[in-house]
Amino acid sequence: MKKIEAIIKPFKLDEVCEALNEIGIAGVTITEVKGFGRQKGHTELYRGAEYVVDFLPKIKIEIVADEKLVDSIIDTIVNTARTGKIGDGKIFVTSIDQVVRIRTGETDEAAI
């Protein structure tokens, strides 16, 4: 099993979730996060004063899936979240040793 974590621009969330649903991914966890990479922050004007916004709003999508699905999940996220501009985000894939569904006690693939 693998955990796929994708950091994307907030306005792409609905499109990405719909595309994931179309390939059969029903379970995702969504978190509003803030951060920066090469995009850095930006300056904004508030009541006549300029200030720097260091952390930009992003969305983190987390999916735990069977290893056979990882490539199609990554392709789906990349194809729907890409704008071609800086700050499109990143995808991280890590191994998952064990999953337990609390309600039923099911484990591993049965618990996903």
N, C-alpha and C positions, 0 to 999 in steps of 0.2 A: 504494500500500500504506500501511496505517496500523498504528501500534502502540498498542494499548489497554493501559493500566496501571490496574489497579483495586486500591485499598487497602480491605480488608474485615475484618470481625471474624473471628477464627480459627474459631469454631464454625460459621460459614457456609460454610467451604471445600468440604466434601463436596457439599453441596446445590448450590453454584454450579458445581462441576466436572461434576456429573451433568447439570445443565441445559444447560451449554455442549456437552457430549457429545451431547445430544439434538438440538441444532440443527446438529450436524456439525463442531463445533470439536474437533479431536483433539489439537492441539499447544498446550500452555500451559507457562509457566515459573512456578513457585511459589517464593516466598522468604518466610521468616519475617523480619519487620521490627519495629521499635519506633518509636513516635512519638506526637505529640499534636497536637491542633488546639484547637477550642473545648472539647472534652471535658476538656482539661487532664489532669493526673495525678490521683492519689487517695492518701489516706493509708491505711497498713496498720499493724497491730499485730504486732510480732515480739518475743517474749520480754519482753513488758511495755512495750516502748518503741515509740512511734509514729514512723513515718518516711514521707516522701513519695516516692511512685513517680511520677517525672516522665514517663517514657515507657511507653506502654501497648503490649502485644503486638498486632500486626496481621499480616495476610497480604497480600503483594503478588502479584497475578496479572498476568502479561504475556502478551499475545497479539499476534502479527503476522498481519494478515489483509488480504484484498482490500477495497477501499473499499466495495464493495457489501454486505459483511457487517457493517460497523461498527455500523449502527443496531440490527440484531437482536442483536448481541453485547452492546451497551450495555443494551438493554431486558431481556435475559436476566439480566445481572448485577444490574441495579437491582431487578428483580422478585424475585430469589431472595435477595439479600443484605440487603434492607431489613428492618429491625425496627421502624422508626419512632422509635427512640430515638437520642439524641446518640451520635456515634461510629460510625455505620454506614459511613462511609468516603467515598472520592472515586474518580472515574474520570477519567483523563487520556488524551487522544488526540493523537498526534503523527504527523507524516509520516515515512515511511521511504523513503530514496532508493534503497537497494540492499540485496539479500539474496543471500548466496552459501552454498549447501550445501557444506560442506567436503569431504565424502566423494565427491560426484559432480561438483562444479564447477557444478551447475545454478545459475541465477541468477533473481532476482526471483520472480514468481508460481510458477514451477516449483520453487523452492527452499523454499516455505512448506510 
